[in-house]
């Protein structure tokens, strides 16, 4: 397969192979992969009800109910997995849509054998291993005779008999029944009743089949439907339950009776019934849907029982063989096991709950979308995801789909630790018009360097219901959280409503460097370019009342006694934009503000704008950061590196960065490196990516990491040379540094070693006042009640047109880079 890399970086790769990467020992490699979405197969209860078996993206896991812990991890191949089956000897059979099957021994955690059924497997119905007979549901696609018509897909019940003396190489296939255009099926627990839903040319039918004990057909009947079907279940007595998209559940008794079966309607749901399941004795029917309420229907008495406030839509219900435990698969990639006695949770299991901006389409669709594009054909969509890394324990924080909560995921244990509620929301599901009511959305998250404080921003938009004047109004909250050692969770310390003014969104939140009050501060920037500095303060009246021990320490001081307040600010300007970003130098002396296509240099001590840089970005900004003595700027169309000490553009490369492109750029503060991920489509129009690791001195990357999927977010592991990234399959990869570079950077060969970063910054920005465009404005009271004179970034003179800083031809740029070095790069 030949990859079609972005044209803007193809020259970089060619030059790197010729001059850079081949001459350096700096290497990175992916040495660990965790997370991912749960494959969606029904979990399994063991016969003794002590264990629970779940298939994960890379392994089979066995959980012990007594401890709620995973006790066994068995690596398996889950590609194309379609069903699991537990036989009488406690062996797990994992079948795939390609026909392959793995047999896993739970006792010694090994794969006994792998073989191929020879036909696609959708469901393993029964296994008679002693007789080498298997009953499976398969799919068959008819030959496409007419190219203008879609092929017919049939669901078949097949009896497979091994004719190779147990070697499972040759199979005799016997078709029990076949139903065309079937998209949904249900099987009774005794494996004698089957229901298959078909929809074709506005005709909806349910074909019900009863088998004999020897799996031959006894009876069959067709049930015509007037309501669209969303779910089905059939009991051991042949009672058929059909859930509709309107919320009505139809029960068909005596389905084989002539002329028509008796029908009973169960009404409570107001939207699609997504899941149905009978108890083994047939006395109860369980249902769930978008209301996020599990409903128990006692069929003989018409009594109902409810379990509300589940985490998400109920997609599937699995009942164990004793009807004492229920496993619910929820829409947010979570499995909850409930006790039928008290309805208390016995176990909760989650995959990675990443909330993507969007996901790529099928290759054929992507090919059609780009067929007639001459410009930008290589551009991919915004597949990014909010993804935050705790600076100390490297736990991953992911805002989940409903937007008001965050999943905290442990990479070492490869499991969810807990879900942190950031903003209160409706605990019930939303149906129909209620879906217009949006939950508060977490838009920004930041951590202090020591990881003890977290800042979050959440927004809530008033829904446009009933034509209210307040429709589409925004409510913005900035919250500061303190990590509790007692509960190991976050406790809210300060909440600030409309921190930058009514309805003004916050587009950037960054922590202070450690050199500024130990990193105990945050910077925020709003849509109109206003910047505020926040620091914690303990109220004097509370501080005076707290008793201290002999060591002078106040014990049991609650985080709520500390409030975060604004200490300095730069007022907002007249314009608004979503392209706003901030950066802060490690020595805490310089702050950079990106607003649209402009970059402003701010003195962190006086909070005055001291300089406006030339237009080095060429388009709307995505991200800014100060790496050593350089500003690294990512815009919509390029990566640019500006040399602060020499006051010039060092280099720039043309790239295409999506709206969430700031999530694809990561900075190594310790080693003064940065990494950029570029997504692209292969020649087969499948998404892929390349991660480029740079130093600011040269556009020749130290390393290029290829990945066979699109990257959605990239982060540096604080204090190391390692990076962590998540792809569109929700799989989290650790890119580890495995070699020390012998590359002599351009800065080392051209700058005097006596030039120190802190001295250089202070000299650079001791600019004479006649070169600073300033305007005085009132500010709020700063630390120690001092009044700061601040500057509005929007009252500055227009930025330079930057013609001399426009991106040069990539070949010319490399000739200049190599000419500056004046000698070949050292060889290994």
C-alpha positions in Angstrom: 0.0 0.0 0.0 1.3 3.4 -0.9 0.5 6.3 1.4 -0.4 9.7 0.0 1.2 12.1 2.5 0.3 15.7 2.7 2.1 17.6 0.0 3.1 20.3 2.4 5.2 17.9 4.4 6.5 15.6 1.7 9.6 17.7 1.1 10.3 17.6 4.9 10.2 13.8 4.8 12.5 13.6 1.8 15.0 16.0 3.3 14.8 14.3 6.6 15.7 11.0 5.0 18.6 12.6 3.2 20.0 14.9 5.9 18.3 14.4 9.2 16.8 11.3 10.6 19.3 9.0 9.1 22.1 11.0 10.8 20.6 11.0 14.3 20.2 8.4 17.0 17.1 10.1 18.4 14.3 7.5 18.1 10.8 7.0 19.5 8.6 3.9 19.3 5.1 2.9 20.4 5.7 0.5 23.2 2.2 0.3 24.8 -1.4 0.5 23.6 -4.4 0.5 25.9 -8.0 1.6 26.0 -10.3 1.4 23.0 -14.1 0.9 22.6 -15.7 -2.2 23.9 -16.4 -4.5 20.9 -20.2 -4.6 21.8 -20.5 -8.3 22.2 -22.9 -9.7 24.9 -21.0 -10.3 28.1 -21.2 -13.8 29.7 -22.2 -14.9 33.2 -20.4 -18.0 34.4 -22.7 -20.8 35.6 -21.7 -20.4 39.3 -22.4 -16.6 39.0 -19.1 -15.8 40.5 -17.4 -14.5 37.4 -18.3 -12.1 34.5 -16.6 -12.3 31.1 -16.2 -9.3 28.9 -14.3 -8.9 25.6 -12.1 -5.8 25.5 -10.3 -4.3 22.4 -7.1 -6.4 23.1 -8.0 -9.1 25.5 -10.6 -11.2 27.3 -11.2 -10.1 30.9 -12.7 -12.1 33.7 -14.1 -10.1 36.7 -14.8 -11.5 40.1 -18.1 -10.2 41.5 -17.0 -10.6 45.1 -14.2 -8.0 44.7 -15.4 -6.2 41.6 -11.9 -6.6 40.2 -10.5 -8.0 37.0 -8.8 -11.3 38.0 -7.7 -12.6 34.6 -6.5 -10.9 31.4 -6.2 -13.1 28.4 -4.7 -11.6 25.2 -6.9 -12.5 22.1 -7.4 -11.3 18.6 -10.6 -9.3 18.6 -10.6 -8.2 15.0 -14.1 -8.8 13.5 -15.3 -10.5 16.7 -19.1 -11.1 16.5 -20.0 -13.4 19.3 -18.8 -15.3 22.4 -20.0 -18.6 23.7 -19.3 -20.3 27.0 -19.4 -24.1 26.8 -20.0 -26.6 29.6 -16.3 -27.0 30.2 -15.9 -23.2 30.8 -14.1 -22.7 27.5 -14.9 -19.5 25.7 -15.4 -19.6 21.9 -14.9 -16.3 20.1 -16.3 -16.2 16.6 -15.8 -13.5 13.9 -17.6 -12.2 10.9 -14.8 -13.7 8.7 -15.5 -17.2 10.0 -12.5 -17.6 12.2 -12.8 -18.8 15.8 -10.6 -18.9 18.9 -11.1 -21.3 21.8 -9.9 -19.8 25.1 -9.2 -21.9 28.3 -10.1 -19.7 31.2 -8.2 -21.8 33.7 -4.7 -21.5 32.4 -5.4 -18.3 30.4 -4.4 -19.8 27.1 -5.8 -20.1 23.5 -6.4 -23.8 22.9 -6.9 -23.6 19.2 -7.8 -21.3 16.3 -9.7 -22.6 13.3 -12.1 -21.3 10.5 -15.7 -22.2 10.1 -15.6 -21.3 6.5 -18.7 -19.1 6.7 -19.3 -15.7 8.4 -20.5 -16.1 11.9 -23.0 -13.6 13.5 -24.1 -15.8 16.4 -23.1 -19.1 18.0 -26.4 -20.7 18.9 -25.3 -24.1 20.2 -22.2 -26.3 20.4 -22.3 -30.1 20.6 -18.5 -30.6 20.7 -18.7 -34.3 21.4 -20.5 -34.7 18.1 -18.6 -32.0 16.3 -21.8 -30.1 15.5 -22.3 -26.4 15.6 -25.5 -24.3 15.2 -24.7 -20.8 14.0 -26.4 -17.8 12.5 -24.6 -16.6 9.4 -25.1 -14.1 6.7 -25.1 -14.5 2.9 -24.9 -11.8 0.3 -26.5 -12.7 -3.0 -24.7 -12.3 -6.3 -25.1 -8.8 -7.7 -26.5 -9.4 -11.1 -27.9 -5.9 -11.6 -25.2 -3.2 -10.8 -27.9 -0.6 -10.2 -29.5 -2.7 -7.4 -28.2 -3.4 -3.9 -27.3 -7.1 -3.2 -29.7 -9.0 -1.0 -28.4 -10.0 2.5 -29.9 -13.1 4.1 -29.6 -14.4 7.6 -29.3 -18.2 7.8 -29.4 -20.7 10.6 -26.7 -23.3 9.7 -25.8 -26.6 11.1 -22.0 -27.2 10.7 -20.6 -30.7 11.1 -16.8 -31.3 11.2 -15.9 -33.9 8.7 -12.1 -33.8 9.3 -12.1 -36.0 12.5 -11.9 -33.1 15.0 -9.3 -31.1 13.0 -12.0 -28.6 12.1 -10.8 -28.1 8.5 -13.6 -29.5 6.5 -17.3 -28.7 7.2 -20.5 -30.1 6.0 -23.0 -27.2 5.9 -26.7 -27.8 6.3 -29.1 -24.8 6.0 -31.9 -25.0 8.6 -33.6 -21.8 7.3 -32.8 -18.6 5.5 -34.5 -15.3 5.6 -33.8 -12.5 3.1 -33.3 -8.8 4.0 -33.1 -9.6 7.7 -31.5 -6.9 9.8 -32.5 -8.0 13.3 -32.9 -11.3 15.1 -33.9 -12.7 18.5 -33.3 -16.2 20.0 -35.0 -17.8 23.0 -32.9 -19.0 25.9 -33.7 -22.7 25.1 -32.6 -22.1 21.5 -35.9 -23.4 20.0 -37.6 -20.1 19.0 -36.2 -17.7 16.5 -37.6 -14.3 15.3 -36.1 -12.5 12.3 -37.2 -9.0 11.3 -37.2 -8.1 7.6 -37.9 -4.7 6.0 -38.2 -4.5 2.2 -40.1 -2.1 -0.1 -42.1 -0.5 2.8 -43.1 -4.0 4.0 -42.2 -5.0 7.6 -42.5 -8.5 8.7 -41.3 -10.8 11.5 -40.7 -14.4 10.6 -41.0 -16.7 13.7 -39.6 -20.2 13.6 -39.9 -23.0 16.1 -37.4 -25.9 16.0 -37.6 -29.4 17.3 -35.0 -30.8 19.7 -33.0 -32.1 16.8 -32.9 -28.6 15.3 -35.3 -29.3 12.5 -38.1 -26.9 11.7 -41.4 -27.6 13.5 -43.4 -24.5 12.7 -43.0 -21.2 11.0 -45.2 -18.1 10.8 -45.0 -14.6 9.4 -46.2 -11.6 11.5 -47.0 -8.4 9.6 -46.1 -5.1 11.3 -47.5 -1.6 11.0 -45.1 0.0 13.4 -41.4 0.3 12.7 -39.4 -2.2 14.8 -36.5 -1.1 17.0 -35.9 -4.2 19.2 -37.2 -7.8 19.7 -37.1 -10.6 22.2 -38.8 -14.1 22.4 -39.3 -16.2 25.4 -38.9 -20.0 25.9 -42.7 -20.3 25.6 -42.7 -18.5 22.3 -44.1 -15.2 23.5 -42.8 -12.5 21.1 -42.1 -9.0 22.3 -41.5 -6.3 19.7 -40.4 -2.7 20.6 -41.3 0.1 18.3 -39.7 3.5 17.5 -42.9 5.1 18.9 -42.3 3.5 22.4 -45.1 0.9 22.2 -44.2 -2.7 23.1 -46.4 -5.3 21.4 -46.7 -8.8 23.0 -47.7 -11.6 20.7 -49.2 -14.6 22.5 -49.8 -17.9 20.8 -47.9 -16.7 17.8 -48.6 -19.9 15.8 -52.3 -19.8 16.5 -54.8 -19.5 13.6 -55.9 -17.2 12.2 -54.0 -14.6 14.1 -52.2 -14.5 17.5 -53.5 -12.5 20.4 -51.7 -9.1 20.8 -51.2 -7.0 23.9 -49.7 -3.5 23.9 -47.5 -2.3 26.8 -47.2 1.5 26.9 -44.8 3.6 29.0 -41.9 4.5 26.8 -42.3 7.7 24.7 -39.4 7.1 22.3 -37.7 4.1 20.7 -37.5 0.9 22.7 -33.8 0.0 22.2 -33.6 -3.2 24.2 -35.9 -6.1 25.4 -35.3 -9.3 27.3 -37.5 -11.9 29.1 -36.6 -13.4 32.4 -35.9 -17.1 32.1 -39.3 -18.1 33.6 -41.1 -15.7 31.3 -42.8 -13.9 34.1 -41.0 -10.6 33.5 -40.1 -8.5 30.5 -37.3 -6.0 30.8 -37.2 -3.0 28.5 -35.0 0.1 28.1 -34.5 3.0 25.7 -33.6 6.7 25.5 -35.3 7.6 28.8 -32.4 5.8 30.5 -34.9 4.0 32.7 -34.9 0.2 33.1 -38.6 -1.0 33.2 -39.7 -4.3 34.7 -43.1 -5.5 33.4 -44.7 -8.2 35.5 -46.8 -9.8 32.7 -49.4 -11.6 34.9 -50.3 -8.6 37.1 -49.6 -5.6 34.9 -47.4 -4.2 37.7 -44.4 -2.2 36.7 -41.1 -1.3 38.5 -38.6 1.3 37.4 -34.8 1.8 37.8 -34.2 5.4 36.6 -31.2 7.6 36.2 -28.9 5.2 34.4 -25.9 6.7 32.7 -27.0 6.6 29.1 -29.4 5.0 26.7 -30.0 1.3 27.4 -28.8 -0.5 24.2 -29.0 -4.2 25.3 -30.0 -6.3 28.3 -28.5 -9.7 29.1 -30.1 -11.9 31.8 -28.1 -14.7 33.5 -29.4 -18.3 33.6 -30.9 -17.9 37.1 -32.5 -14.5 36.4 -30.7 -13.1 39.5 -28.3 -10.8 37.6 -28.9 -8.4 34.7 -26.2 -6.9 32.5 -27.0 -3.6 30.8 -25.0 -2.3 27.9 -25.3 1.5 27.8 -24.8 3.9 24.9 -21.7 5.5 26.5 -19.6 2.3 26.2 -20.4 1.1 29.7 -21.7 -2.2 31.1 -23.6 -2.2 34.4 -24.5 -5.4 36.2 -27.5 -5.2 38.5 -28.9 -7.6 41.2 -32.5 -8.5 40.5 -33.2 -8.6 44.2 -32.4 -5.0 45.2 -31.4 -3.5 41.8 -28.1 -2.4 43.3 -25.1 -2.3 41.0 -22.8 -5.3 41.4 -20.2 -4.2 38.8 -19.5 -1.4 36.3 -17.1 -1.7 33.4 -16.2 1.0 30.8 -14.2 1.4 27.7 -12.7 4.8 26.7 -15.5 7.3 26.4 -14.0 9.7 23.9 -16.2 12.3 22.4 -15.0 13.0 18.9 -15.7 16.1 16.8 -16.5 13.7 14.0 -15.4 10.4 12.5 -14.3 9.5 9.0 -16.7 8.0 6.6 -16.3 4.7 4.8 -13.5 4.8 2.2 -15.8 4.8 -0.8 -17.7 7.8 0.5 -14.5 9.7 1.3 -13.3 8.9 -2.3 -16.5 10.4 -3.7 -16.2 13.5 -1.6 -12.7 14.2 -2.9 -13.2 13.1 -6.5 -13.7 16.6 -7.9 -11.6 18.5 -5.5 -8.5 20.1 -7.1 -7.5 22.1 -4.1 -7.2 20.7 -0.6 -8.1 17.1 -1.8 -5.6 15.8 0.9 -7.4 17.6 3.7 -9.1 15.5 6.3 -11.9 16.4 8.7 -11.6 17.4 12.3 -11.3 14.0 14.0 -9.9 15.5 17.2 -11.2 14.8 20.7 -10.8 16.7 24.0 -8.0 14.8 25.8 -6.2 15.9 28.9 -3.3 14.4 30.8 -2.7 14.8 34.5 0.8 16.2 35.0 1.8 13.9 37.9 0.0 10.5 37.7 -0.6 10.6 33.9 -4.3 9.7 34.2 -6.3 10.6 31.2 -9.3 13.0 31.5 -12.0 12.8 28.8 -15.2 14.8 28.6 -17.8 12.2 27.8 -20.6 12.5 25.2 -23.2 14.2 27.4 -20.6 17.0 27.9 -21.1 17.6 31.6 -18.9 14.8 33.0 -15.4 13.7 32.6 -14.1 10.1 32.6 -10.8 9.5 34.5 -8.9 6.7 32.9 -5.9 4.9 34.4 -3.4 3.9 31.7 -1.5 1.5 34.0 -4.5 -0.5 35.0 -6.2 0.1 31.6 -9.6 0.8 33.2 -11.9 3.7 34.2 -11.2 4.9 37.7 -14.3 7.1 38.1 -16.5 9.7 36.4 -16.2 13.3 37.7 -19.3 15.5 37.4 -18.3 19.0 36.3 -21.7 20.5 35.7 -25.1 19.5 37.0 -27.6 18.3 34.4 -30.9 16.4 33.9 -30.5 12.9 35.4 -33.2 11.4 33.1 -32.9 10.7 29.4 -34.2 13.1 26.8 -36.8 12.2 24.2 -38.2 13.9 21.2 -38.3 17.7 21.7 -36.3 17.4 24.9 -33.3 16.5 22.8 -33.0 20.2 22.0 -32.1 20.9 25.6 -28.4 20.7 25.6 -26.4 19.6 28.7 -23.6 21.9 29.8 -20.5 21.2 27.7 -17.0 21.1 29.1 -14.9 23.3 26.8 -11.6 23.7 28.6 -9.6 21.8 31.2 -6.2 22.7 32.8 -4.0 21.5 35.6 -1.4 23.2 37.7 2.1 21.9 37.3 1.9 20.0 40.6 -1.5 18.5 39.6 -3.2 19.7 42.8 -5.6 22.1 41.2 -7.8 21.8 38.1 -9.6 24.5 36.2 -12.6 23.7 34.0 -14.8 25.8 31.8 -18.4 24.7 31.0 -20.9 26.3 28.7 -24.7 25.9 28.6 -26.8 27.2 25.7 -30.5 28.1 26.4 -32.5 25.9 24.0 -34.6 27.6 21.3 -37.9 26.2 22.7 -41.2 28.1 22.8 -39.5 31.1 21.0 -38.1 32.5 24.2 -36.1 35.7 24.0 -33.4 34.0 26.0 -33.0 31.3 23.3 -29.4 30.6 22.4 -28.1 32.6 25.4 -24.9 31.2 26.8 -24.1 30.6 30.5 -20.3 30.2 31.1 -18.8 28.9 34.3 -15.1 28.9 35.3 -14.5 26.4 38.1 -11.4 25.7 40.2 -11.1 22.2 41.8 -8.8 20.9 44.5 -7.8 17.3 44.5 -8.8 15.5 47.8 -6.4 12.9 49.1 -9.2 11.5 51.3 -11.7 10.8 48.5 -9.1 10.7 45.7 -11.5 12.9 43.7 -11.9 16.6 42.9 -13.7 19.0 45.2 -15.1 22.3 43.9 -13.3 25.3 45.6 -14.5 28.2 43.5 -17.1 28.8 40.8 -17.1 32.0 38.8 -20.2 32.8 36.6 -19.5 34.7 33.4 -15.8 35.2 34.3 -15.1 37.4 31.3 -18.5 39.0 31.0 -22.0 37.8 30.2 -22.1 35.3 27.4 -18.4 35.6 26.6 -16.8 32.2 25.9 -13.3 31.3 27.2 -11.1 29.9 24.4 -7.9 29.3 26.3 -6.9 28.2 29.8 -3.3 27.5 30.6 -1.4 27.0 33.9 1.4 29.1 35.2 5.0 27.8 35.0 6.5 26.6 38.2 8.7 29.7 38.4 5.5 31.8 39.0 4.3 31.2 42.6 5.1 27.5 42.3 2.7 27.2 39.4 -0.3 28.1 41.5 -2.1 30.3 38.9 -4.0 30.1 35.6 -4.4 32.4 32.6 -7.7 32.6 30.7 -8.5 34.4 27.4 -11.9 35.1 26.1 -13.5 35.5 22.7 -12.8 39.2 22.7 -9.1 39.0 23.5 -9.5 39.8 27.2 -6.9 38.1 29.4 -7.2 37.4 33.2 -4.7 36.0 35.7 -6.2 33.9 38.5 -4.6 33.0 41.8 -5.9 31.3 44.9 -6.5 33.4 48.0 -7.6 32.3 51.5 -10.1 34.8 53.0 -8.6 36.6 55.9 -11.6 36.2 58.2 -11.4 32.4 57.7 -7.7 32.3 58.0 -7.8 34.1 61.4 -10.3 31.5 62.8 -8.4 28.4 61.8 -6.6 26.9 64.8 -3.0 25.8 64.2 -0.9 23.1 65.8 2.5 23.4 67.4 4.1 23.3 64.0 2.0 26.3 62.9 0.0 24.3 60.4 -3.7 24.5 60.2 -5.1 20.9 60.1 -8.1 19.8 58.1 -8.3 23.0 56.0 -11.0 22.4 53.4 -10.4 23.4 49.8 -13.6 25.4 49.9 -11.9 27.9 52.2 -9.6 28.9 49.4 -11.1 31.0 46.6 -9.6 31.9 43.3 -9.7 35.5 42.3 -8.5 37.7 39.4 -5.2 39.5 40.2 -4.4 41.1 36.8 -6.2 41.6 33.5 -6.0 43.0 30.0 -9.4 44.4 29.0 -11.3 43.1 26.1 -11.2 44.6 22.6 -14.1 45.4 20.2 -13.7 42.3 18.1 -14.6 38.7 18.8 -13.2 35.5 17.5 -12.9 31.8 18.3 -9.2 31.9 17.3 -7.7 32.9 20.6 -4.8 31.1 22.4 -2.2 31.8 25.1 1.4 30.8 25.9 3.6 31.5 28.9 7.4 31.2 29.1 9.0 28.9 31.6 10.7 31.8 33.4 7.3 33.4 33.8 8.5 36.7 32.3 6.6 36.7 28.9 3.1 35.8 27.9 2.0 35.5 24.3 -1.5 36.0 23.1 -2.8 34.8 19.7 -5.9 36.5 18.4 -7.0 35.7 14.9 -3.8 36.1 12.8 -1.9 38.3 15.3 0.5 37.5 18.1 1.0 39.9 21.0 3.9 39.9 23.5 2.8 40.7 27.0 5.1 41.5 30.0 3.9 39.2 32.7 5.0 41.5 35.4 3.3 44.7 34.2 0.6 43.0 32.1 1.3 45.4 29.3 1.5 44.5 25.6 5.1 45.3 24.7 5.2 44.1 21.1 3.1 43.0 18.2 4.8 40.4 16.0 4.7 40.5 12.2 2.1 38.3 10.6 4.0 35.0 10.8 1.0 32.7 10.9 -0.8 33.8 7.7 -4.2 32.5 8.9 -6.2 32.0 12.1 -4.2 30.8 15.1 -4.7 27.4 16.6 -2.0 27.1 19.3 0.9 29.1 20.7 3.7 28.0 23.0 7.1 29.3 24.1 9.8 26.6 23.7 13.1 27.8 25.0 13.7 31.1 23.3 11.3 30.5 20.5 7.6 31.0 19.9 6.0 27.9 18.2 2.8 29.0 16.4 0.3 26.6 14.8 -2.3 28.3 12.5 -4.8 27.0 10.1 -2.3 26.7 7.3 1.2 26.5 8.8 3.6 25.9 11.6 5.9 28.9 12.3 8.8 29.2 14.7 9.8 32.7 15.7 13.2 33.5 17.3 12.6 35.8 20.2 16.3 36.6 20.9 17.1 37.5 17.3 13.6 38.9 16.6 13.0 37.1 13.3 11.1 34.2 11.8 13.2 31.1 12.1 11.3 28.8 9.8 7.8 27.8 8.8 6.1 24.9 7.1 2.8 24.8 5.3 0.3 22.4 6.9 -3.4 22.0 7.1 -4.8 22.2 10.6 -8.4 21.5 11.4 -10.5 23.5 13.9 -9.3 21.3 16.8 -5.7 21.3 15.5 -4.4 22.6 18.8 -5.1 19.0 20.2 -2.6 17.6 17.6 0.4 19.7 18.9 2.3 18.8 22.0 5.3 20.4 23.7 8.2 18.9 25.7 9.1 21.7 28.1 12.1 19.9 29.5 13.9 19.1 26.2 12.6 22.0 24.2 10.9 19.8 21.6 7.5 19.7 20.1 5.5 17.1 18.2 2.8 17.6 15.5 0.4 15.0 14.2 -0.7 15.3 10.6 -3.7 13.2 9.5 -4.2 12.2 5.9 -5.8 9.6 3.6 -4.0 6.7 2.0 -4.5 5.9 -1.6 -7.3 3.6 -0.5 -8.9 6.6 1.3 -8.4 5.1 4.7 -7.3 7.6 7.5 -3.7 7.4 8.7 -1.3 9.8 10.4 2.3 10.8 10.9 3.7 12.3 14.0 6.7 14.7 13.4 9.0 15.5 16.4 10.9 18.8 16.0 13.3 21.1 17.7 12.6 24.8 17.2 16.0 25.4 15.6 15.3 23.5 12.4 12.4 22.2 10.4 14.2 18.8 9.9 12.3 16.5 12.2 14.1 14.4 14.7 11.7 11.6 14.2 8.6 10.6 12.1 6.2 8.1 13.5 3.7 6.5 11.2 0.4 5.3 12.5 -2.2 3.3 10.6 -5.1 5.4 11.8 -6.0 9.1 12.3 -4.7 10.6 15.5 -7.3 12.6 17.5 -5.1 14.1 20.3 -1.4 14.3 21.2 0.1 15.1 24.6 3.6 15.2 26.1 4.2 13.2 29.4 5.4 16.0 31.7 9.1 15.8 32.6 9.9 13.2 29.9 10.6 12.8 26.2 7.5 10.6 25.8 4.2 11.3 24.2 0.7 9.9 24.5 -1.8 10.0 21.7 -5.3 8.7 21.1 -6.6 7.6 17.7 -10.1 7.5 16.2 -10.6 4.0 17.6 -10.3 5.4 21.1 -7.0 3.5 21.5 -4.4 5.2 23.6 -0.8 4.7 22.6 2.5 5.6 24.4 5.2 6.9 22.1 8.4 6.4 24.2 11.8 7.9 23.6 14.3 5.1 23.0 17.6 6.8 22.0 19.7 9.9 22.8 20.2 12.3 19.9 23.7 13.2 18.7 22.2 15.9 16.5 23.9 19.3 16.9 21.1 21.8 16.6 21.3 25.0 14.6 21.0 27.0 17.8 24.1 25.3 19.3 26.2 26.2 16.3 25.1 29.8 15.9 24.4 31.1 19.4 26.9 32.0 22.1 26.8 29.6 25.0 27.0 32.6 27.3 23.5 33.7 26.3 21.1 32.4 28.9 17.4 32.2 28.3 16.3 34.3 31.3 18.8 37.0 30.5 17.9 37.0 26.9 14.3 37.5 27.6 14.8 40.3 30.0 17.2 42.1 27.6 14.9 41.6 24.6 11.9 43.1 26.4 13.6 46.1 28.0 12.4 47.9 25.0 12.3 51.7 24.9 8.9 53.1 25.5 8.8 54.9 22.2 8.7 51.4 20.5 5.8 50.3 22.6 2.3 51.2 21.5 0.5 51.6 24.8 -2.8 52.8 26.1 -3.7 53.1 29.8 -6.9 51.5 31.1 -8.3 50.8 34.5 -7.8 47.4 36.0 -9.2 45.6 39.0 -7.3 45.5 42.2 -4.2 43.3 41.9 -2.2 41.5 44.6 -1.7 43.5 47.8 -4.4 45.9 46.6 -2.1 47.5 44.0 -3.6 49.0 40.9 -2.2 47.8 37.6 -2.0 49.8 34.4 -3.1 47.5 31.6 -3.3 47.6 27.9 -6.0 46.6 25.4 -4.6 44.5 22.6 -7.2 45.8 20.2 -6.1 49.4 20.5 -2.7 48.6 19.1 -1.6 49.6 15.6 -2.4 47.2 12.8 0.1 44.3 12.5 2.6 44.3 9.7 1.6 42.8 6.5 4.5 40.4 7.0 5.4 40.2 3.3 9.0 39.4 4.1 7.9 36.7 6.6 5.6 34.8 4.2 6.3 31.2 3.9 9.1 30.6 1.4 9.3 27.7 -1.1 10.1 24.6 0.9 13.1 23.7 -1.2 14.5 27.2 -0.8 14.0 27.1 2.9 15.9 23.8 3.2 18.8 25.1 1.1 19.1 28.1 3.6 18.9 25.8 6.6 21.6 23.5 5.3 23.7 26.5 4.2 23.5 27.9 7.7 24.8 24.7 9.2 27.8 24.9 6.8 28.8 21.3 7.3 27.1 17.9 6.9 25.3 16.5 9.9 27.3 14.0 12.0 26.9 10.4 11.0 26.3 7.6 13.5 
